Amino acid sequence: MSTLITPTVRSSSVGLRLLCFGGVLVTLALIYLGGIWPSLFTLIAIPALPSPLLFLVAIFRPSLIRNHEYLRWYLVGCCIASVLSWLLEVWWLHHIQ
C-alpha cells in the first residue's frame, strides 16, 4: 500500500525540518550557557544534553517528532528552557552594572 505525498504534507515536513534546525541552535546555546561555568544553568542544561542530537535526527526523519508526543514535549521544553535561561542571563548581566 503506497501513500501519496500531497503538497501540504511536504510543506509541513519542510517547516518541521526548519523548526528542528532552529531547535538545534537554541539547545546548543543552552548547553553552551551551562558549560561556561558551573551555575544554575548547568543544572538546566544537563537534562537537555540529548536534545541537539534528537533535533538533528528529526531534521532527517520528521516523522520521529510527529509520531511521538512525549518526545515532542521534551524538545519543546528544552527550547523553552533555553530561551528563558538566556533571557535571565541577559537580564542579570544588564542589571549587575
C-alpha positions in Angstrom: 0.0 0.0 0.0 1.5 3.3 -1.0 0.5 6.7 0.1 0.6 9.8 -2.0 2.5 12.8 -0.8 0.4 15.9 -1.1 1.9 19.4 -1.3 0.6 20.2 2.2 2.3 17.2 3.8 5.6 18.1 2.0 5.5 21.7 3.1 4.7 20.8 6.7 7.6 18.4 6.6 9.9 21.2 5.3 8.6 23.6 8.0 9.2 20.9 10.7 12.7 20.4 9.4 13.4 24.2 9.7 12.0 24.2 13.2 14.3 21.3 14.1 17.3 23.2 12.7 16.3 26.1 14.9 15.9 23.7 17.8 19.5 22.5 17.3 20.8 26.1 17.5 18.7 27.0 20.5 19.5 23.9 22.6 23.2 24.2 21.7 23.1 27.7 23.1 21.7 26.4 26.3 24.4 23.8 26.6 27.0 26.5 25.9 25.5 28.6 28.6 25.5 25.7 31.0 29.1 24.8 30.1 30.7 28.2 30.5 30.9 28.0 34.3 29.1 25.9 36.9 25.9 27.7 37.7 22.1 27.2 37.8 22.2 27.0 34.0 24.4 23.9 34.3 21.6 22.1 36.1 19.2 23.1 33.4 21.5 22.1 30.6 22.2 18.6 31.9 18.7 17.2 31.1 18.9 19.0 27.7 22.1 17.3 26.6 20.5 14.8 24.2 18.2 17.4 22.6 20.5 18.7 19.9 21.2 15.2 18.7 17.4 14.4 18.7 16.8 17.6 16.7 19.5 16.6 14.2 17.9 13.2 13.8 14.5 14.8 13.4 15.8 17.0 10.6 16.3 13.9 8.5 13.3 12.0 10.0 10.5 14.4 10.8 8.1 11.6 11.5 10.1 10.9 14.7 8.8 14.1 16.1 5.4 13.9 14.6 4.6 10.4 15.9 6.0 10.7 19.5 4.1 13.1 21.7 6.4 12.7 24.7 9.5 13.4 22.7 7.8 16.4 21.1 7.0 17.8 24.6 10.6 17.1 25.8 12.1 19.0 22.9 9.7 21.9 23.2 10.5 22.1 26.9 14.2 22.2 26.1 13.7 25.1 23.7 11.6 27.0 26.3 14.3 26.3 29.0 16.9 27.7 26.7 15.1 30.9 25.8 14.2 31.5 29.5 17.8 30.8 30.6 19.2 33.3 28.0 16.7 35.9 28.9 17.6 35.5 32.6 21.3 35.7 31.8 20.9 38.9 29.7 18.7 40.5 32.4 21.3 39.5 35.1 24.2 40.9 33.1 22.3 44.1 32.4 21.4 44.8 36.0 24.7 43.8 37.5 26.4 47.0 36.3 
